[in-house]
Amino acid sequence: MNKLYIFGFILVCNTAFAQKHYGKSGVDVLRTYSQNVLGKNIGYYVEFTNEANREVDAIEWEA
């Protein structure tokens, strides 16, 4: 029974820290994912789309 409570707690914590991303000025986040090797996170990958009629000089991304 104790394992069930621990599993429920972990499940609630994972949904509380879900990824949040939103677009700005016509640049939208298409997809985000992380690369895990042997249980360790070694990097993040982000795909952007530009729906604006302007070119984008730079993108600031905070993980």
C-alpha atoms as an extended CHARMM CRD file, in Angstrom:
* protein
*
        63  EXT
         1         1  MET       CA              0.0000000000        0.0000000000        0.0000000000  PROA      1               0.0000000000
         2         2  ASN       CA              2.8850000000        2.3360000000        0.7730000000  PROA      2               0.0000000000
         3         3  LYS       CA              4.2610000000        1.8240000000       -2.7590000000  PROA      3               0.0000000000
         4         4  LEU       CA              0.9270000000        2.9410000000       -4.1760000000  PROA      4               0.0000000000
         5         5  TYR       CA              1.1270000000        6.2330000000       -2.2730000000  PROA      5               0.0000000000
         6         6  ILE       CA              4.6750000000        6.8230000000       -3.4760000000  PROA      6               0.0000000000
         7         7  PHE       CA              3.6500000000        6.1010000000       -7.0700000000  PROA      7               0.0000000000
         8         8  GLY       CA              0.7160000000        8.5200000000       -6.7700000000  PROA      8               0.0000000000
         9         9  PHE       CA              2.9640000000       11.2260000000       -5.3400000000  PROA      9               0.0000000000
        10        10  ILE       CA              5.4660000000       10.8490000000       -8.1850000000  PROA      10              0.0000000000
        11        11  LEU       CA              2.6610000000       10.9410000000      -10.7410000000  PROA      11              0.0000000000
        12        12  VAL       CA              1.2630000000       14.1830000000       -9.2930000000  PROA      12              0.0000000000
        13        13  CYS       CA              4.7230000000       15.7880000000       -9.1890000000  PROA      13              0.0000000000
        14        14  ASN       CA              5.3980000000       14.9380000000      -12.8290000000  PROA      14              0.0000000000
        15        15  THR       CA              2.1920000000       16.5900000000      -13.9970000000  PROA      15              0.0000000000
        16        16  ALA       CA              2.8530000000       19.6720000000      -11.8520000000  PROA      16              0.0000000000
        17        17  PHE       CA              6.1480000000       20.3520000000      -13.6400000000  PROA      17              0.0000000000
        18        18  ALA       CA              4.9700000000       19.7270000000      -17.1930000000  PROA      18              0.0000000000
        19        19  GLN       CA              6.6340000000       21.6270000000      -20.0130000000  PROA      19              0.0000000000
        20        20  LYS       CA              5.1170000000       24.9980000000      -20.8190000000  PROA      20              0.0000000000
        21        21  HSD       CA              5.9380000000       26.8800000000      -23.9820000000  PROA      21              0.0000000000
        22        22  TYR       CA              4.2460000000       29.5610000000      -26.0180000000  PROA      22              0.0000000000
        23        23  GLY       CA              4.9330000000       31.5680000000      -29.1360000000  PROA      23              0.0000000000
        24        24  LYS       CA              5.7780000000       35.2300000000      -29.4150000000  PROA      24              0.0000000000
        25        25  SER       CA              5.8930000000       37.5890000000      -32.4170000000  PROA      25              0.0000000000
        26        26  GLY       CA              4.9760000000       34.8740000000      -34.9020000000  PROA      26              0.0000000000
        27        27  VAL       CA              7.6650000000       32.4270000000      -33.7480000000  PROA      27              0.0000000000
        28        28  ASP       CA              6.1000000000       29.3330000000      -32.2350000000  PROA      28              0.0000000000
        29        29  VAL       CA              7.5660000000       26.3060000000      -30.5260000000  PROA      29              0.0000000000
        30        30  LEU       CA              6.7900000000       23.3030000000      -32.6800000000  PROA      30              0.0000000000
        31        31  ARG       CA              8.2650000000       20.5680000000      -30.4980000000  PROA      31              0.0000000000
        32        32  THR       CA             10.4810000000       20.1940000000      -27.4280000000  PROA      32              0.0000000000
        33        33  TYR       CA             12.1330000000       17.0950000000      -26.0890000000  PROA      33              0.0000000000
        34        34  SER       CA             15.0790000000       16.1140000000      -23.9400000000  PROA      34              0.0000000000
        35        35  GLN       CA             17.7690000000       13.5430000000      -24.5830000000  PROA      35              0.0000000000
        36        36  ASN       CA             18.2950000000       11.0560000000      -21.7630000000  PROA      36              0.0000000000
        37        37  VAL       CA             21.2010000000        8.6200000000      -21.6010000000  PROA      37              0.0000000000
        38        38  LEU       CA             21.3570000000        6.0920000000      -18.7700000000  PROA      38              0.0000000000
        39        39  GLY       CA             18.8020000000        8.0790000000      -16.8050000000  PROA      39              0.0000000000
        40        40  LYS       CA             20.6540000000       11.4020000000      -17.0530000000  PROA      40              0.0000000000
        41        41  ASN       CA             19.4390000000       14.3790000000      -19.0300000000  PROA      41              0.0000000000
        42        42  ILE       CA             22.2540000000       15.4500000000      -21.3470000000  PROA      42              0.0000000000
        43        43  GLY       CA             20.4710000000       17.9840000000      -23.5440000000  PROA      43              0.0000000000
        44        44  TYR       CA             17.3410000000       19.6740000000      -24.8050000000  PROA      44              0.0000000000
        45        45  TYR       CA             16.1290000000       19.9880000000      -28.3660000000  PROA      45              0.0000000000
        46        46  VAL       CA             13.6630000000       22.6060000000      -29.5610000000  PROA      46              0.0000000000
        47        47  GLU       CA             12.0990000000       23.0520000000      -32.9930000000  PROA      47              0.0000000000
        48        48  PHE       CA             10.7460000000       26.4930000000      -33.8720000000  PROA      48              0.0000000000
        49        49  THR       CA              8.4800000000       27.6510000000      -36.6810000000  PROA      49              0.0000000000
        50        50  ASN       CA              8.3840000000       31.1890000000      -38.0310000000  PROA      50              0.0000000000
        51        51  GLU       CA              4.8650000000       32.1410000000      -39.0990000000  PROA      51              0.0000000000
        52        52  ALA       CA              5.6480000000       35.8560000000      -39.3540000000  PROA      52              0.0000000000
        53        53  ASN       CA              6.4810000000       37.7140000000      -42.5420000000  PROA      53              0.0000000000
        54        54  ARG       CA              9.7150000000       38.9770000000      -40.9750000000  PROA      54              0.0000000000
        55        55  GLU       CA             13.0970000000       37.3510000000      -40.4940000000  PROA      55              0.0000000000
        56        56  VAL       CA             14.2020000000       36.4850000000      -36.9800000000  PROA      56              0.0000000000
        57        57  ASP       CA             17.6340000000       37.6960000000      -35.8520000000  PROA      57              0.0000000000
        58        58  ALA       CA             17.8670000000       35.7530000000      -32.5980000000  PROA      58              0.0000000000
        59        59  ILE       CA             15.8750000000       33.5360000000      -30.2820000000  PROA      59              0.0000000000
        60        60  GLU       CA             16.2850000000       33.5520000000      -26.5220000000  PROA      60              0.0000000000
        61        61  TRP       CA             15.3770000000       30.2330000000      -24.9080000000  PROA      61              0.0000000000
        62        62  GLU       CA             15.4080000000       29.4370000000      -21.2130000000  PROA      62              0.0000000000
        63        63  ALA       CA             15.2210000000       25.8670000000      -19.9510000000  PROA      63              0.0000000000
